[in-house]
Amino acid sequence: MSGVAGESPASRPGVSGASLVLSAMCVAVDQITKHWALNALGDGQVIHVVWTLQFNLAFNGGMAFGRGQGWGPIIGVIATVVVVSLLVSMRRGMGRLTTVSVGLIVGGAVGNIVDRLFREDGLFRGRVVDFIDFQWFPVFNVADICINVGGALLVLGYVASSRGKEVTS
């Protein structure tokens, strides 16, 4: 994976370290919020926040937005391969936007992999804890936010780079 739009990754050592720190922060926030959701919402309680936003505990054995139910072990293995691939590519140097993108994607993926590995039967048979519910959109979690924002930033960086525009933030 190369840097984005005119950046010189070689001139900034340690960008992969920044990605790892961001990934660790994503995993920590994701797991802390899931722990809170399990304790606060485990008895079926729903907490209304504002407008249609509520916290409502749900478990997802599939992938994003409830698709692929029953495919949890395969999804877990694929997610692990993606994380390992991104971690390997991080060592080659990246621009700032790519660093943030990869950090978010890896952190979000690892947050959901932790659920698949250590919840219920484990070994990729566990279900992902979801609790952010807008009622008009599938229930999701902090890891899902990280993955989607990271993916959007990666696409934005690629599009900007292919058009020759410099993207640095």
Stockholm file with secondary structure:
# STOCKHOLM 1.0

chainA/1-169         MSGVAGESPASRPGVSGASLVLSAMCVAVDQITKHWALNALGDGQVIHVVWTLQFNLAFNGGMAFGRGQGWGPIIGVIATVVVVSLLVSMRRGMGRLTTVSVGLIVGGAVGNIVDRLFREDGLFRGRVVDFIDFQWFPVFNVADICINVGGALLVLGYVASSRGKEVTS
#=GR chainA/1-169 SS CCCSTTCCGGGSTTHHHHHHHHHHHHHHHHHHHHHHHHHHHTTSCCEEEETTEEEEEEEESSSGGGCSTTCHHHHHHHHHHHHHHHHHHHTTCCCHHHHHHHHHHHHHHHHHHHHHHHSTTCTTCSCEEEEEECSSSCCBCHHHHHHHHHHHHHHHHHHHHHTTCCCCC
#=GC SS_cons         CCCSTTCCGGGSTTHHHHHHHHHHHHHHHHHHHHHHHHHHHTTSCCEEEETTEEEEEEEESSSGGGCSTTCHHHHHHHHHHHHHHHHHHHTTCCCHHHHHHHHHHHHHHHHHHHHHHHSTTCTTCSCEEEEEECSSSCCBCHHHHHHHHHHHHHHHHHHHHHTTCCCCC
//
